[in-house]
Structures are given as C-alpha cells and as structure tokens.
Amino acid sequence: MSNQMTEKLPVSDKLTVLNSETLYKTAKWWCAVTYLESYGRKQVAVYLWIKNKTGKWRRTMKFIVYRKQDWERTKNAVEKFVQQLP
C-alpha cells in the first residue's frame, strides 16, 4: 500500500473525517475532497495543502460547502467558465 493511501489527512483534530477522496498528491502538493463533521454539522470541504521545509503539510486553501443549494450555485458558475477552456 502506498504512503498516499495510508497517510492521514492533515485536517484539524476538531474535525471528524467521514469520507475523503484525494484528487491529486505530489511530493509538494496535496488536494482532497472531504466529507466531514464539525461541531455536529456536516460539510463538504475541498482542501489544498503544501508540504513545508520541515516535511509537514500546511493548509493553503479550504473551500467549504454547507448546503446543496450553495453547491448548485457554485457548480453552475464554474461550469460556465469551464466551457470556455480549450
């Protein structure tokens, strides 16, 4: 089993990861989608971490979706721009 598959996601200990999927992971960058619980509230979060000089992962971005309605608005806006890509 690779280290990528067994390494624990570097999220706060205050959060409970219910499920996750790594989108990509390199020696320096790690991006994952998580389904987690925070203080009794479920949410979906997209994380981007960078590995610092000491070898620890540091969060550089976190995008949270709390409600399906929020995701629909975000998805629709992103899809408009994605259509313009070659």
N, CA, C and O atoms as a CHARMM CRD file, in Angstrom:
* protein
*
  344
    1    1 MET  N      0.84500  -1.17200   0.00000 PROA 1      0.00000
    2    1 MET  CA     0.00000   0.00000   0.00000 PROA 1      0.00000
    3    1 MET  C      0.89100   1.23700   0.00000 PROA 1      0.00000
    4    1 MET  O      1.88100   1.29200   0.73000 PROA 1      0.00000
    5    2 SER  N      0.54500   2.22000  -0.81100 PROA 2      0.00000
    6    2 SER  CA     1.38100   3.41700  -0.90400 PROA 2      0.00000
    7    2 SER  C      1.14600   4.33900   0.27700 PROA 2      0.00000
    8    2 SER  O      0.12600   4.25200   0.96000 PROA 2      0.00000
    9    3 ASN  N      2.10600   5.22400   0.50800 PROA 3      0.00000
   10    3 ASN  CA     2.00400   6.19500   1.58700 PROA 3      0.00000
   11    3 ASN  C      0.80200   7.10200   1.37800 PROA 3      0.00000
   12    3 ASN  O      0.15600   7.50900   2.34400 PROA 3      0.00000
   13    4 GLN  N      0.49600   7.42400   0.12300 PROA 4      0.00000
   14    4 GLN  CA    -0.63400   8.27700  -0.19400 PROA 4      0.00000
   15    4 GLN  C     -1.93000   7.67000   0.31900 PROA 4      0.00000
   16    4 GLN  O     -2.81400   8.39300   0.77900 PROA 4      0.00000
   17    5 MET  N     -2.05000   6.36600   0.24500 PROA 5      0.00000
   18    5 MET  CA    -3.28700   5.70500   0.64000 PROA 5      0.00000
   19    5 MET  C     -3.41300   5.56200   2.15100 PROA 5      0.00000
   20    5 MET  O     -4.52900   5.46800   2.66200 PROA 5      0.00000
   21    6 THR  N     -2.30700   5.54400   2.87200 PROA 6      0.00000
   22    6 THR  CA    -2.36500   5.30600   4.29700 PROA 6      0.00000
   23    6 THR  C     -2.15400   6.56900   5.12200 PROA 6      0.00000
   24    6 THR  O     -2.49000   6.58700   6.30600 PROA 6      0.00000
   25    7 GLU  N     -1.61300   7.61100   4.53300 PROA 7      0.00000
   26    7 GLU  CA    -1.34700   8.83400   5.27400 PROA 7      0.00000
   27    7 GLU  C     -2.66100   9.51600   5.65700 PROA 7      0.00000
   28    7 GLU  O     -3.55400   9.68700   4.82700 PROA 7      0.00000
   29    8 LYS  N     -2.75900   9.90000   6.92800 PROA 8      0.00000
   30    8 LYS  CA    -3.95100  10.56400   7.43900 PROA 8      0.00000
   31    8 LYS  C     -4.02900  11.98200   6.87400 PROA 8      0.00000
   32    8 LYS  O     -3.02000  12.67900   6.77700 PROA 8      0.00000
   33    9 LEU  N     -5.23400  12.39400   6.50700 PROA 9      0.00000
   34    9 LEU  CA    -5.41600  13.75100   6.00600 PROA 9      0.00000
   35    9 LEU  C     -5.01500  14.75200   7.08100 PROA 9      0.00000
   36    9 LEU  O     -5.36600  14.57700   8.24800 PROA 9      0.00000
   37   10 PRO  N     -4.29000  15.79300   6.70800 PROA 10     0.00000
   38   10 PRO  CA    -3.81500  16.76200   7.69700 PROA 10     0.00000
   39   10 PRO  C     -4.86100  17.82700   8.04300 PROA 10     0.00000
   40   10 PRO  O     -4.63600  19.02100   7.84700 PROA 10     0.00000
   41   11 VAL  N     -6.00200  17.37600   8.55700 PROA 11     0.00000
   42   11 VAL  CA    -7.06100  18.30400   8.97200 PROA 11     0.00000
   43   11 VAL  C     -7.02200  18.44400  10.48800 PROA 11     0.00000
   44   11 VAL  O     -6.40200  17.64200  11.18600 PROA 11     0.00000
   45   12 SER  N     -7.68600  19.46100  10.97500 PROA 12     0.00000
   46   12 SER  CA    -7.74100  19.72400  12.40800 PROA 12     0.00000
   47   12 SER  C     -8.29600  18.51900  13.17100 PROA 12     0.00000
   48   12 SER  O     -9.18500  17.82300  12.68100 PROA 12     0.00000
   49   13 ASP  N     -7.77200  18.28100  14.35700 PROA 13     0.00000
   50   13 ASP  CA    -8.27500  17.19900  15.20900 PROA 13     0.00000
   51   13 ASP  C     -9.70500  17.47000  15.68100 PROA 13     0.00000
   52   13 ASP  O    -10.37900  16.56000  16.16300 PROA 13     0.00000
   53   14 LYS  N    -10.16800  18.71000  15.54700 PROA 14     0.00000
   54   14 LYS  CA   -11.52800  19.06900  15.94200 PROA 14     0.00000
   55   14 LYS  C    -12.55800  18.61200  14.91000 PROA 14     0.00000
   56   14 LYS  O    -13.76100  18.65400  15.16500 PROA 14     0.00000
   57   15 LEU  N    -12.07500  18.17200  13.73600 PROA 15     0.00000
   58   15 LEU  CA   -12.95400  17.71700  12.66200 PROA 15     0.00000
   59   15 LEU  C    -12.93600  16.20100  12.57700 PROA 15     0.00000
   60   15 LEU  O    -11.90200  15.57300  12.80200 PROA 15     0.00000
   61   16 THR  N    -14.07800  15.61600  12.25200 PROA 16     0.00000
   62   16 THR  CA   -14.17300  14.17800  12.04500 PROA 16     0.00000
   63   16 THR  C    -14.34600  13.93000  10.55800 PROA 16     0.00000
   64   16 THR  O    -15.35700  14.31900   9.97500 PROA 16     0.00000
   65   17 VAL  N    -13.36600  13.28500   9.94000 PROA 17     0.00000
   66   17 VAL  CA   -13.45000  12.96300   8.51800 PROA 17     0.00000
   67   17 VAL  C    -14.31600  11.71500   8.36500 PROA 17     0.00000
   68   17 VAL  O    -13.96900  10.64400   8.86200 PROA 17     0.00000
   69   18 LEU  N    -15.44400  11.86300   7.67200 PROA 18     0.00000
   70   18 LEU  CA   -16.36300  10.75500   7.45000 PROA 18     0.00000
   71   18 LEU  C    -16.01600   9.99900   6.17300 PROA 18     0.00000
   72   18 LEU  O    -16.21700   8.78900   6.07500 PROA 18     0.00000
   73   19 ASN  N    -15.48700  10.74100   5.18900 PROA 19     0.00000
   74   19 ASN  CA   -15.07100  10.14400   3.92500 PROA 19     0.00000
   75   19 ASN  C    -14.18700  11.15900   3.21400 PROA 19     0.00000
   76   19 ASN  O    -14.25600  12.35600   3.49200 PROA 19     0.00000
   77   20 SER  N    -13.35800  10.67800   2.29800 PROA 20     0.00000
   78   20 SER  CA   -12.49900  11.60400   1.55600 PROA 20     0.00000
   79   20 SER  C    -12.04000  10.96700   0.25600 PROA 20     0.00000
   80   20 SER  O    -12.05900   9.74800   0.08900 PROA 20     0.00000
   81   21 GLU  N    -11.63200  11.82600  -0.64600 PROA 21     0.00000
   82   21 GLU  CA   -11.05600  11.37000  -1.90400 PROA 21     0.00000
   83   21 GLU  C     -9.94600  12.33800  -2.29700 PROA 21     0.00000
   84   21 GLU  O    -10.17000  13.54100  -2.43100 PROA 21     0.00000
   85   22 THR  N     -8.75100  11.79500  -2.47800 PROA 22     0.00000
   86   22 THR  CA    -7.63400  12.60100  -2.93300 PROA 22     0.00000
   87   22 THR  C     -7.78600  12.84400  -4.43100 PROA 22     0.00000
   88   22 THR  O     -7.94800  11.90400  -5.20900 PROA 22     0.00000
   89   23 LEU  N     -7.73100  14.11500  -4.82500 PROA 23     0.00000
   90   23 LEU  CA    -7.79300  14.46100  -6.24700 PROA 23     0.00000
   91   23 LEU  C     -6.41400  14.31800  -6.87000 PROA 23     0.00000
   92   23 LEU  O     -6.27200  13.78600  -7.97200 PROA 23     0.00000
   93   24 TYR  N     -5.40000  14.79600  -6.15900 PROA 24     0.00000
   94   24 TYR  CA    -4.01400  14.57300  -6.58000 PROA 24     0.00000
   95   24 TYR  C     -3.09100  14.80200  -5.40100 PROA 24     0.00000
   96   24 TYR  O     -3.40700  15.52700  -4.45900 PROA 24     0.00000
   97   25 LYS  N     -1.93800  14.15600  -5.48800 PROA 25     0.00000
   98   25 LYS  CA    -0.93100  14.29700  -4.44100 PROA 25     0.00000
   99   25 LYS  C      0.43800  14.12600  -5.08100 PROA 25     0.00000
  100   25 LYS  O      0.71000  13.13200  -5.75500 PROA 25     0.00000
  101   26 THR  N      1.29400  15.12100  -4.85400 PROA 26     0.00000
  102   26 THR  CA     2.67200  15.06300  -5.32200 PROA 26     0.00000
  103   26 THR  C      3.57200  15.15800  -4.09900 PROA 26     0.00000
  104   26 THR  O      3.09400  15.14200  -2.96500 PROA 26     0.00000
  105   27 ALA  N      4.86400  15.25700  -4.33200 PROA 27     0.00000
  106   27 ALA  CA     5.79400  15.39200  -3.21500 PROA 27     0.00000
  107   27 ALA  C      5.56300  16.70000  -2.46100 PROA 27     0.00000
  108   27 ALA  O      5.88200  16.79600  -1.27700 PROA 27     0.00000
  109   28 LYS  N      5.00800  17.71000  -3.14400 PROA 28     0.00000
  110   28 LYS  CA     4.84700  19.03500  -2.53500 PROA 28     0.00000
  111   28 LYS  C      3.39600  19.45900  -2.32200 PROA 28     0.00000
  112   28 LYS  O      3.12000  20.21900  -1.39400 PROA 28     0.00000
  113   29 TRP  N      2.47200  19.00000  -3.13900 PROA 29     0.00000
  114   29 TRP  CA     1.07600  19.43000  -3.09100 PROA 29     0.00000
  115   29 TRP  C      0.13100  18.25600  -2.85200 PROA 29     0.00000
  116   29 TRP  O      0.38500  17.13700  -3.29700 PROA 29     0.00000
  117   30 TRP  N     -0.97400  18.53000  -2.13400 PROA 30     0.00000
  118   30 TRP  CA    -1.99700  17.52600  -1.87600 PROA 30     0.00000
  119   30 TRP  C     -3.35100  18.21400  -1.93100 PROA 30     0.00000
  120   30 TRP  O     -3.58400  19.19800  -1.23000 PROA 30     0.00000
  121   31 CYS  N     -4.23600  17.69900  -2.76000 PROA 31     0.00000
  122   31 CYS  CA    -5.58400  18.24300  -2.89300 PROA 31     0.00000
  123   31 CYS  C     -6.57600  17.11000  -2.65800 PROA 31     0.00000
  124   31 CYS  O     -6.44800  16.03200  -3.23700 PROA 31     0.00000
  125   32 ALA  N     -7.56400  17.36200  -1.80300 PROA 32     0.00000
  126   32 ALA  CA    -8.54200  16.33000  -1.48500 PROA 32     0.00000
  127   32 ALA  C     -9.91000  16.94100  -1.21400 PROA 32     0.00000
  128   32 ALA  O    -10.02800  18.08300  -0.76800 PROA 32     0.00000
  129   33 VAL  N    -10.93700  16.15100  -1.49500 PROA 33     0.00000
  130   33 VAL  CA   -12.31300  16.49700  -1.14700 PROA 33     0.00000
  131   33 VAL  C    -12.67300  15.66400   0.06800 PROA 33     0.00000
  132   33 VAL  O    -12.41200  14.46200   0.10400 PROA 33     0.00000
  133   34 THR  N    -13.27400  16.30400   1.06600 PROA 34     0.00000
  134   34 THR  CA   -13.62300  15.59500   2.29200 PROA 34     0.00000
  135   34 THR  C    -15.09300  15.80300   2.63300 PROA 34     0.00000
  136   34 THR  O    -15.67600  16.85200   2.36000 PROA 34     0.00000
  137   35 TYR  N    -15.66600  14.78300   3.23200 PROA 35     0.00000
  138   35 TYR  CA   -16.98800  14.88300   3.83500 PROA 35     0.00000
  139   35 TYR  C    -16.72800  14.75400   5.31400 PROA 35     0.00000
  140   35 TYR  O    -16.27100  13.70900   5.77800 PROA 35     0.00000
  141   36 LEU  N    -17.01700  15.81500   6.07100 PROA 36     0.00000
  142   36 LEU  CA   -16.63700  15.79300   7.47900 PROA 36     0.00000
  143   36 LEU  C    -17.69100  16.40000   8.37000 PROA 36     0.00000
  144   36 LEU  O    -18.65700  17.01800   7.92300 PROA 36     0.00000
  145   37 GLU  N    -17.46300  16.19900   9.64200 PROA 37     0.00000
  146   37 GLU  CA   -18.35800  16.74000  10.65300 PROA 37     0.00000
  147   37 GLU  C    -17.56600  17.70200  11.51100 PROA 37     0.00000
  148   37 GLU  O    -16.47300  17.39200  11.98500 PROA 37     0.00000
  149   38 SER  N    -18.14700  18.88400  11.70100 PROA 38     0.00000
  150   38 SER  CA   -17.51300  19.92000  12.50300 PROA 38     0.00000
  151   38 SER  C    -18.52500  20.42300  13.52200 PROA 38     0.00000
  152   38 SER  O    -19.50900  21.06800  13.16100 PROA 38     0.00000
  153   39 TYR  N    -18.28600  20.13100  14.77900 PROA 39     0.00000
  154   39 TYR  CA   -19.17700  20.56600  15.86100 PROA 39     0.00000
  155   39 TYR  C    -20.62800  20.16500  15.58800 PROA 39     0.00000
  156   39 TYR  O    -21.55100  20.95300  15.79400 PROA 39     0.00000
  157   40 GLY  N    -20.81300  18.92700  15.12200 PROA 40     0.00000
  158   40 GLY  CA   -22.14900  18.39300  14.88200 PROA 40     0.00000
  159   40 GLY  C    -22.75200  18.76900  13.54400 PROA 40     0.00000
  160   40 GLY  O    -23.86700  18.35300  13.23000 PROA 40     0.00000
  161   41 ARG  N    -22.03800  19.54500  12.75500 PROA 41     0.00000
  162   41 ARG  CA   -22.54800  19.98300  11.44800 PROA 41     0.00000
  163   41 ARG  C    -21.75400  19.31400  10.33000 PROA 41     0.00000
  164   41 ARG  O    -20.52400  19.36900  10.31400 PROA 41     0.00000
  165   42 LYS  N    -22.45800  18.68700   9.40400 PROA 42     0.00000
  166   42 LYS  CA   -21.77700  18.01200   8.28900 PROA 42     0.00000
  167   42 LYS  C    -21.50500  19.01900   7.17500 PROA 42     0.00000
  168   42 LYS  O    -22.28100  19.94600   6.94400 PROA 42     0.00000
  169   43 GLN  N    -20.38300  18.81000   6.49600 PROA 43     0.00000
  170   43 GLN  CA   -19.99200  19.69700   5.41200 PROA 43     0.00000
  171   43 GLN  C    -19.07100  18.97900   4.44900 PROA 43     0.00000
  172   43 GLN  O    -18.46300  17.96200   4.78300 PROA 43     0.00000
  173   44 VAL  N    -18.97800  19.52400   3.25200 PROA 44     0.00000
  174   44 VAL  CA   -18.02700  19.04400   2.26100 PROA 44     0.00000
  175   44 VAL  C    -16.96900  20.13900   2.13500 PROA 44     0.00000
  176   44 VAL  O    -17.30100  21.32000   2.03100 PROA 44     0.00000
  177   45 ALA  N    -15.71200  19.74900   2.14500 PROA 45     0.00000
  178   45 ALA  CA   -14.63300  20.73000   2.03200 PROA 45     0.00000
  179   45 ALA  C    -13.59900  20.23800   1.03100 PROA 45     0.00000
  180   45 ALA  O    -13.25800  19.05600   0.98700 PROA 45     0.00000
  181   46 VAL  N    -13.11200  21.17100   0.23700 PROA 46     0.00000
  182   46 VAL  CA   -12.00900  20.90100  -0.68000 PROA 46     0.00000
  183   46 VAL  C    -10.78200  21.56100  -0.06700 PROA 46     0.00000
  184   46 VAL  O    -10.77600  22.76200   0.20500 PROA 46     0.00000
  185   47 TYR  N     -9.74900  20.76100   0.14500 PROA 47     0.00000
  186   47 TYR  CA    -8.51300  21.25000   0.75900 PROA 47     0.00000
  187   47 TYR  C     -7.36800  21.23500  -0.23500 PROA 47     0.00000
  188   47 TYR  O     -7.31600  20.39800  -1.13600 PROA 47     0.00000
  189   48 LEU  N     -6.45400  22.17300  -0.05900 PROA 48     0.00000
  190   48 LEU  CA    -5.18600  22.16100  -0.75700 PROA 48     0.00000
  191   48 LEU  C     -4.11100  22.41700   0.27900 PROA 48     0.00000
  192   48 LEU  O     -4.12900  23.43100   0.97700 PROA 48     0.00000
  193   49 TRP  N     -3.17000  21.47900   0.37100 PROA 49     0.00000
  194   49 TRP  CA    -2.05900  21.59500   1.30900 PROA 49     0.00000
  195   49 TRP  C     -0.74300  21.65800   0.53800 PROA 49     0.00000
  196   49 TRP  O     -0.63400  21.16200  -0.58300 PROA 49     0.00000
  197   50 ILE  N      0.25300  22.27900   1.16800 PROA 50     0.00000
  198   50 ILE  CA     1.61000  22.29800   0.63700 PROA 50     0.00000
  199   50 ILE  C      2.52700  21.75700   1.72800 PROA 50     0.00000
  200   50 ILE  O      2.31500  22.01700   2.91200 PROA 50     0.00000
  201   51 LYS  N      3.53000  21.01500   1.32900 PROA 51     0.00000
  202   51 LYS  CA     4.47500  20.46400   2.30100 PROA 51     0.00000
  203   51 LYS  C      5.55500  21.50300   2.56300 PROA 51     0.00000
  204   51 LYS  O      6.19000  21.99400   1.63000 PROA 51     0.00000
  205   52 ASN  N      5.76300  21.83600   3.82900 PROA 52     0.00000
  206   52 ASN  CA     6.76100  22.84800   4.15600 PROA 52     0.00000
  207   52 ASN  C      8.16100  22.22900   4.26700 PROA 52     0.00000
  208   52 ASN  O      8.33300  21.02700   4.06100 PROA 52     0.00000
  209   53 LYS  N      9.13700  23.04600   4.58600 PROA 53     0.00000
  210   53 LYS  CA    10.53000  22.59900   4.62100 PROA 53     0.00000
  211   53 LYS  C     10.79100  21.54000   5.68500 PROA 53     0.00000
  212   53 LYS  O     11.74000  20.76400   5.57400 PROA 53     0.00000
  213   54 THR  N      9.95300  21.50800   6.71100 PROA 54     0.00000
  214   54 THR  CA    10.13500  20.50900   7.76800 PROA 54     0.00000
  215   54 THR  C      9.42000  19.19900   7.44300 PROA 54     0.00000
  216   54 THR  O      9.50100  18.23700   8.20600 PROA 54     0.00000
  217   55 GLY  N      8.71500  19.16500   6.29600 PROA 55     0.00000
  218   55 GLY  CA     8.03300  17.94000   5.89100 PROA 55     0.00000
  219   55 GLY  C      6.60500  17.83100   6.37600 PROA 55     0.00000
  220   55 GLY  O      5.97300  16.78900   6.20100 PROA 55     0.00000
  221   56 LYS  N      6.07400  18.89700   6.99000 PROA 56     0.00000
  222   56 LYS  CA     4.69200  18.88100   7.46100 PROA 56     0.00000
  223   56 LYS  C      3.78700  19.53300   6.42900 PROA 56     0.00000
  224   56 LYS  O      4.17700  20.47400   5.73700 PROA 56     0.00000
  225   57 TRP  N      2.55600  19.00600   6.34200 PROA 57     0.00000
  226   57 TRP  CA     1.57300  19.58300   5.44000 PROA 57     0.00000
  227   57 TRP  C      0.95500  20.81500   6.08500 PROA 57     0.00000
  228   57 TRP  O      0.57900  20.79300   7.25700 PROA 57     0.00000
  229   58 ARG  N      0.85200  21.90000   5.30000 PROA 58     0.00000
  230   58 ARG  CA     0.25200  23.14900   5.75700 PROA 58     0.00000
  231   58 ARG  C     -0.87300  23.49800   4.80000 PROA 58     0.00000
  232   58 ARG  O     -0.68800  23.49000   3.58300 PROA 58     0.00000
  233   59 ARG  N     -2.03800  23.80300   5.35100 PROA 59     0.00000
  234   59 ARG  CA    -3.18800  24.12400   4.51500 PROA 59     0.00000
  235   59 ARG  C     -3.00200  25.48800   3.85100 PROA 59     0.00000
  236   59 ARG  O     -2.67400  26.47400   4.51100 PROA 59     0.00000
  237   60 THR  N     -3.21400  25.52500   2.54100 PROA 60     0.00000
  238   60 THR  CA    -3.15300  26.78700   1.81400 PROA 60     0.00000
  239   60 THR  C     -4.52900  27.23000   1.33600 PROA 60     0.00000
  240   60 THR  O     -4.73700  28.40900   1.04600 PROA 60     0.00000
  241   61 MET  N     -5.47300  26.28900   1.25000 PROA 61     0.00000
  242   61 MET  CA    -6.81600  26.62400   0.81400 PROA 61     0.00000
  243   61 MET  C     -7.81500  25.64000   1.39800 PROA 61     0.00000
  244   61 MET  O     -7.53500  24.45000   1.54300 PROA 61     0.00000
  245   62 LYS  N     -8.99300  26.16800   1.73100 PROA 62     0.00000
  246   62 LYS  CA   -10.10300  25.32000   2.17200 PROA 62     0.00000
  247   62 LYS  C    -11.38400  25.96200   1.66600 PROA 62     0.00000
  248   62 LYS  O    -11.67600  27.11700   1.97700 PROA 62     0.00000
  249   63 PHE  N    -12.14200  25.21000   0.88700 PROA 63     0.00000
  250   63 PHE  CA   -13.41900  25.67800   0.35500 PROA 63     0.00000
  251   63 PHE  C    -14.50200  24.78300   0.92700 PROA 63     0.00000
  252   63 PHE  O    -14.46800  23.56600   0.74600 PROA 63     0.00000
  253   64 ILE  N    -15.47300  25.38500   1.62300 PROA 64     0.00000
  254   64 ILE  CA   -16.49700  24.60900   2.31400 PROA 64     0.00000
  255   64 ILE  C    -17.85400  24.77100   1.63900 PROA 64     0.00000
  256   64 ILE  O    -18.23700  25.86900   1.23500 PROA 64     0.00000
  257   65 VAL  N    -18.57300  23.65800   1.52600 PROA 65     0.00000
  258   65 VAL  CA   -19.95400  23.66200   1.05600 PROA 65     0.00000
  259   65 VAL  C    -20.80800  23.14400   2.20600 PROA 65     0.00000
  260   65 VAL  O    -20.63800  22.01500   2.66500 PROA 65     0.00000
  261   66 TYR  N    -21.72600  23.98800   2.66300 PROA 66     0.00000
  262   66 TYR  CA   -22.58700  23.61800   3.78300 PROA 66     0.00000
  263   66 TYR  C    -23.94400  23.07300   3.33900 PROA 66     0.00000
  264   66 TYR  O    -24.53200  22.22100   4.00600 PROA 66     0.00000
  265   67 ARG  N    -24.43600  23.58200   2.19400 PROA 67     0.00000
  266   67 ARG  CA   -25.77600  23.18500   1.74700 PROA 67     0.00000
  267   67 ARG  C    -25.74500  22.82300   0.26900 PROA 67     0.00000
  268   67 ARG  O    -24.90600  23.32300  -0.48100 PROA 67     0.00000
  269   68 LYS  N    -26.65600  21.96000  -0.14600 PROA 68     0.00000
  270   68 LYS  CA   -26.75100  21.57000  -1.55500 PROA 68     0.00000
  271   68 LYS  C    -26.99100  22.79100  -2.43900 PROA 68     0.00000
  272   68 LYS  O    -26.44500  22.87600  -3.53900 PROA 68     0.00000
  273   69 GLN  N    -27.79000  23.72400  -1.97400 PROA 69     0.00000
  274   69 GLN  CA   -28.09400  24.93800  -2.73600 PROA 69     0.00000
  275   69 GLN  C    -26.80400  25.73200  -3.00800 PROA 69     0.00000
  276   69 GLN  O    -26.61400  26.25100  -4.10800 PROA 69     0.00000
  277   70 ASP  N    -25.93200  25.82100  -2.01400 PROA 70     0.00000
  278   70 ASP  CA   -24.65200  26.51700  -2.20600 PROA 70     0.00000
  279   70 ASP  C    -23.83900  25.83500  -3.29400 PROA 70     0.00000
  280   70 ASP  O    -23.24300  26.49700  -4.14300 PROA 70     0.00000
  281   71 TRP  N    -23.81800  24.49600  -3.26300 PROA 71     0.00000
  282   71 TRP  CA   -23.04300  23.75600  -4.26100 PROA 71     0.00000
  283   71 TRP  C    -23.60800  23.97000  -5.66300 PROA 71     0.00000
  284   71 TRP  O    -22.84200  24.14500  -6.61000 PROA 71     0.00000
  285   72 GLU  N    -24.91200  23.96000  -5.81000 PROA 72     0.00000
  286   72 GLU  CA   -25.51900  24.15000  -7.13100 PROA 72     0.00000
  287   72 GLU  C    -25.12400  25.49500  -7.72300 PROA 72     0.00000
  288   72 GLU  O    -24.80200  25.57800  -8.90900 PROA 72     0.00000
  289   73 ARG  N    -25.14600  26.53300  -6.92500 PROA 73     0.00000
  290   73 ARG  CA   -24.75200  27.86600  -7.40700 PROA 73     0.00000
  291   73 ARG  C    -23.28400  27.88400  -7.80100 PROA 73     0.00000
  292   73 ARG  O    -22.92500  28.43300  -8.84300 PROA 73     0.00000
  293   74 THR  N    -22.43900  27.28900  -6.97700 PROA 74     0.00000
  294   74 THR  CA   -21.00300  27.24800  -7.25600 PROA 74     0.00000
  295   74 THR  C    -20.72700  26.43200  -8.50600 PROA 74     0.00000
  296   74 THR  O    -19.97900  26.86500  -9.38300 PROA 74     0.00000
  297   75 LYS  N    -21.33000  25.25300  -8.59000 PROA 75     0.00000
  298   75 LYS  CA   -21.12500  24.35700  -9.73000 PROA 75     0.00000
  299   75 LYS  C    -21.55000  25.02000 -11.03400 PROA 75     0.00000
  300   75 LYS  O    -20.83700  24.93600 -12.03300 PROA 75     0.00000
  301   76 ASN  N    -22.69400  25.67100 -11.03100 PROA 76     0.00000
  302   76 ASN  CA   -23.17700  26.34400 -12.23600 PROA 76     0.00000
  303   76 ASN  C    -22.23700  27.45200 -12.67600 PROA 76     0.00000
  304   76 ASN  O    -21.97100  27.60600 -13.86800 PROA 76     0.00000
  305   77 ALA  N    -21.73500  28.22000 -11.72900 PROA 77     0.00000
  306   77 ALA  CA   -20.80600  29.30300 -12.07400 PROA 77     0.00000
  307   77 ALA  C    -19.49700  28.74600 -12.63100 PROA 77     0.00000
  308   77 ALA  O    -18.97100  29.27600 -13.61000 PROA 77     0.00000
  309   78 VAL  N    -18.96900  27.69200 -12.02600 PROA 78     0.00000
  310   78 VAL  CA   -17.71700  27.09200 -12.50300 PROA 78     0.00000
  311   78 VAL  C    -17.91500  26.48800 -13.88600 PROA 78     0.00000
  312   78 VAL  O    -17.06200  26.65200 -14.75700 PROA 78     0.00000
  313   79 GLU  N    -19.01700  25.79800 -14.09900 PROA 79     0.00000
  314   79 GLU  CA   -19.26300  25.16200 -15.39500 PROA 79     0.00000
  315   79 GLU  C    -19.33300  26.17800 -16.53100 PROA 79     0.00000
  316   79 GLU  O    -18.92800  25.86800 -17.65200 PROA 79     0.00000
  317   80 LYS  N    -19.83600  27.38500 -16.26800 PROA 80     0.00000
  318   80 LYS  CA   -19.86500  28.42500 -17.29000 PROA 80     0.00000
  319   80 LYS  C    -18.45200  28.74100 -17.78200 PROA 80     0.00000
  320   80 LYS  O    -18.22500  28.90300 -18.98100 PROA 80     0.00000
  321   81 PHE  N    -17.51000  28.82500 -16.84900 PROA 81     0.00000
  322   81 PHE  CA   -16.13600  29.14100 -17.22200 PROA 81     0.00000
  323   81 PHE  C    -15.40600  27.94300 -17.80800 PROA 81     0.00000
  324   81 PHE  O    -14.58800  28.09600 -18.71600 PROA 81     0.00000
  325   82 VAL  N    -15.69100  26.76500 -17.30300 PROA 82     0.00000
  326   82 VAL  CA   -15.05200  25.55700 -17.81800 PROA 82     0.00000
  327   82 VAL  C    -15.39000  25.37300 -19.29000 PROA 82     0.00000
  328   82 VAL  O    -14.56200  24.87400 -20.05200 PROA 82     0.00000
  329   83 GLN  N    -16.57300  25.76000 -19.69600 PROA 83     0.00000
  330   83 GLN  CA   -16.98000  25.64900 -21.10300 PROA 83     0.00000
  331   83 GLN  C    -16.07900  26.47500 -22.01800 PROA 83     0.00000
  332   83 GLN  O    -15.97900  26.18200 -23.21000 PROA 83     0.00000
  333   84 GLN  N    -15.43000  27.48700 -21.48600 PROA 84     0.00000
  334   84 GLN  CA   -14.56500  28.34300 -22.28000 PROA 84     0.00000
  335   84 GLN  C    -13.14800  27.78100 -22.43300 PROA 84     0.00000
  336   84 GLN  O    -12.35900  28.28600 -23.23200 PROA 84     0.00000
  337   85 LEU  N    -12.83100  26.74200 -21.67000 PROA 85     0.00000
  338   85 LEU  CA   -11.49800  26.13500 -21.76800 PROA 85     0.00000
  339   85 LEU  C    -11.33400  25.36200 -23.07800 PROA 85     0.00000
  340   85 LEU  O    -12.30200  24.81600 -23.60800 PROA 85     0.00000
  341   86 PRO  N    -10.11500  25.31800 -23.59300 PROA 86     0.00000
  342   86 PRO  CA    -9.88700  24.54900 -24.83800 PROA 86     0.00000
  343   86 PRO  C    -10.01400  23.05300 -24.61500 PROA 86     0.00000
  344   86 PRO  O     -9.85300  22.27300 -25.55400 PROA 86     0.00000
